[in-house]
Amino acid sequence: MRKSYSGEFKAKVVLEILKEEKTISQIASEYGIHPNQLLKWKKEAIRSLAEVLEDGRRK
């Protein structure tokens, strides 16, 4: 069975990755998640960051 993680949990882990206080491998081991999955979440977060910060007044 495939595990499902909440957006809140993913955000918490991605913020920890972005702090760069631990390696991806350390964080993956700590949470029991494959490092490739963490890298995927990080890429998704960075890709969607511009959309989240978009100035709504321009539309």
Secondary structure by P-SEA (a helix, b strand, c coil): cbbbbcaaaaaaaaaaaaaccccaaaaaaaacccaaaaaaaaaaaaaaccccccccccc
